[in-house]
Amino acid sequence: MSTTLESAVKNLNRKGFLDIDIDPTLDLAEEITKLKKEKNAIILAHYYQESEIQDVADYIGDSLGLSQKAESTDADIILFAGVHFMAETAKMLNPSKKVILPDLKAGCSLADSCPAGLFRKFKERHPDHIVVSYINCTAELKTLTDICCTSSNAEAIINSIPEDRKIIFAPDKNLGAYLIKKTGRDMVLWNGACMVHEIFSNEKITRLMQRYPEAKFIAHPECEAVILEKADFIGSTTQLLKFTQNDPADTFIVATESGILHQMQLASPNKTFIPAPPNNNCACNDCPHMKRNTMEKLYLSLKYEMPEIVLEERIIREGRKCIDRMLEISVKAGFKA
């Protein structure tokens, strides 16, 4: 590992994070808490982060809640424990604040599946369509979007659009297909998907359901239709969490990234949560991008206030419009962080 700040900064773009030796005796949670107070910083963490990161965060949530929290914070520094598009969203909503991401290479397979240049040409072939993009997309794609949405508010966003308006939905084909079924709207879908939610094993889940017949099977709408057809409940990470708190069942098979199980267990310690298995040899389904963030990287990024998210003024100006529109519709529909 690098031992000096100078060499770490020099290698930052190549590695994506500050690679500096840390005293192994440090209590990282305690040090991070101290730095937050000293720097008037807030840590926003997605449910898919490791449990120890969730435990030091000031706010834990899904994409909608994180966006709303980022918009309302009075902190000087926003440390985003998530992936790149989330930190970009926070920067768009807070252009005057410093937004840092522990690892710049914490990307998103879904966002990567929809390059802005290719989408621009796709959009040109449907000039009379309004574009709704799932927030899991790049900042550049947001500049080509009329309204953003999250898995929490997607149905409300689609229903807010007049029925005589044609819609392009990007980039998640699985969420788009689910919304077509829920709303009855005939939308043009971009052919993108999330690697985590695409590889759940239908066969293994079927066997789990047979092994635990009393369990409720719950799933995120980014999953493929064959998985969603089995589900007792479909919802965003926040909606899945609330369902497990309120439903009388004591066992749940959960088809989304396994990080959410930490909050489910904290909220319902007497219930059992089983991660739905992927189509490989793993017992649960982790997002490799989300898991690039570590306590060591959080500590170093907050201490040295880098890597910083920097966006062009044009991207902020043009990309923010679709986010503001989403937040406006969300408030009217009663969605709160």
Helices and strands as residue ranges (DSSP letters): H 5-10, H 12-15, H 28-39, E 41-46, H 51-56, E 59-61, H 63-72, E 77-81, H 84-93, E 98-100, H 109-112, H 116-124, E 129-134, H 139-142, E 147-149, H 154-159, E 166-170, H 173-183, E 188-189, H 195-198, H 202-211, E 216-219, H 225-228, E 233-234, H 237-246, E 251-255, H 260-267, E 272-275, G 290-292, H 295-304, H 313-332
